[in-house]
Structures are given as structure tokens and as C-alpha cells.
Amino acid sequence: MSFDEVRDSLVISFAEGLITDEEFLFLYEEYESVNPFYPYWEFEPFCLDSLDSSESKSEFRLEKEDVPFVADALQRSPLKNCFRFIDGTVRGICRPDTNQRVVYNGHKRVQGLKFQSVALPNGLIGNLYGPVEGRRHDAGMLKDSGLLNDLSRVGFNTRGEVLCLYGIQHTPFVPI
């Protein structure tokens, strides 16, 4: 049953006197979707050909002509049990007046906040952790996020085989 169906049922139950005012208000607010309404059918479908080079670099962090090559390489990956790709990202911020060392990232040489994202093979973000202070190492973020503990419970394919989480060189490569 969807949130809209539950909310419609609540309105009907209230109109028929089956629930009180307080029950209705509490349940109606409780069954409000946290996801905003997004009319995706009103937008043009994604087309790589319509992107210019700067948009490709911004969206994929790749040159436009490299996107098909990378997509093809991912389809032929030797890691058949690799389901997710993880990476930490630093996003620069204005230098704060206080606690500059907390947000300073020595590797990138900027003050910033870090985020950890897990991308699924279909391109969706499966998990997003952060923001955390800019000085945190990606491996530390992975530990603090609790992601590996969560994935150890559910990280199996339909045949019960363990799936792996693939990261860049400083992120531990472990089966989940």
C-alpha cells in the first residue's frame, strides 16, 4: 500500500467517524512521504549526445569521449561479484574563522567537507554518508559510517554468493 493510499484511507476513516481528530492528525502526518513529489515524466530522458564536454566533466568526472569506453569496461569487469563502487569526495568550503584545522584537507589543500557515496551499477547513489570534517581519511569514513556492518547482513546475490564493494586504492577492498 502506498503512502497516498494510506492517506486516502485515513481521510475516509475520519469522514466515517472511525478515528478521532487526534488519531487522524497523528497518522496523516506520520504517513507523509519523505521523498518529494517529482514529476519525472515531464522531463526529457537522459541523452549523452546532448551533453557538451563541460557538462560531461561535471556530471561524470570524465571527458565526454571517455564515457562510452568506461561504461563498456564496467560491463566487462573481471569482478563478477562487484556490485557497488565507493568513493570519498571533498567539497571545498569557505575558510572558517575558527577550527580551520578540523576542516582542512592536506591532500587537496583546501578547507572542505567530505562525503562518502556508494554508486550502484545503474548509476544511482545507493548510500551517502556525511558531511564529515575535511581531514578525515576515506577509510575512516567507511568505518564510521557503519556501511560494512550493514552490508555484511544484506550483501549477497540471489544465489547466496557474497558481493564485494570496490573502492580506490586507499579504501579497503573487502567482501561485504
SULDAKA-V889015 format. One record per pair of residues at least 4 apart in sequence whose ideal C-beta (glycine too) atoms are under 6 Angstrom apart, sorted by the first residue. I is the first residue (numbers start at 1). J is the second residue. Records with the same first field share a line. If there is no record, write none. Layout:
# SULDAKA-V889015
I = J / J
This chain:
# SULDAKA-V889015
1 = 5 / 6
3 = 31 / 33
6 = 31
7 = 31
10 = 27 / 28
13 = 18 / 19
14 = 19 / 24
19 = 23 / 24
23 = 27
24 = 28
51 = 55 / 56
53 = 64
55 = 59
56 = 60 / 64
60 = 67
62 = 66 / 67
66 = 70
81 = 163 / 164
82 = 164 / 166
83 = 163
84 = 118 / 165
85 = 119 / 166
86 = 118 / 165 / 167 / 171
88 = 114 / 116 / 138 / 141
89 = 115
90 = 105 / 108 / 112 / 114 / 134
91 = 112 / 113
92 = 110 / 112
93 = 111 / 112 / 113
95 = 111
96 = 100
100 = 104
102 = 133
103 = 111 / 133 / 134
104 = 111 / 134
105 = 110 / 112 / 134
112 = 134
113 = 131 / 134
114 = 130 / 132 / 134 / 136
115 = 130 / 131
116 = 129 / 130 / 141 / 145
117 = 125 / 128
118 = 126 / 127
120 = 124 / 126
129 = 145
132 = 136 / 141
136 = 140 / 141
138 = 170 / 171
139 = 171
141 = 145
146 = 150
147 = 151
151 = 155 / 176
152 = 176
155 = 163 / 176
156 = 160
157 = 161 / 163
162 = 175
163 = 176
164 = 175
165 = 176
167 = 171
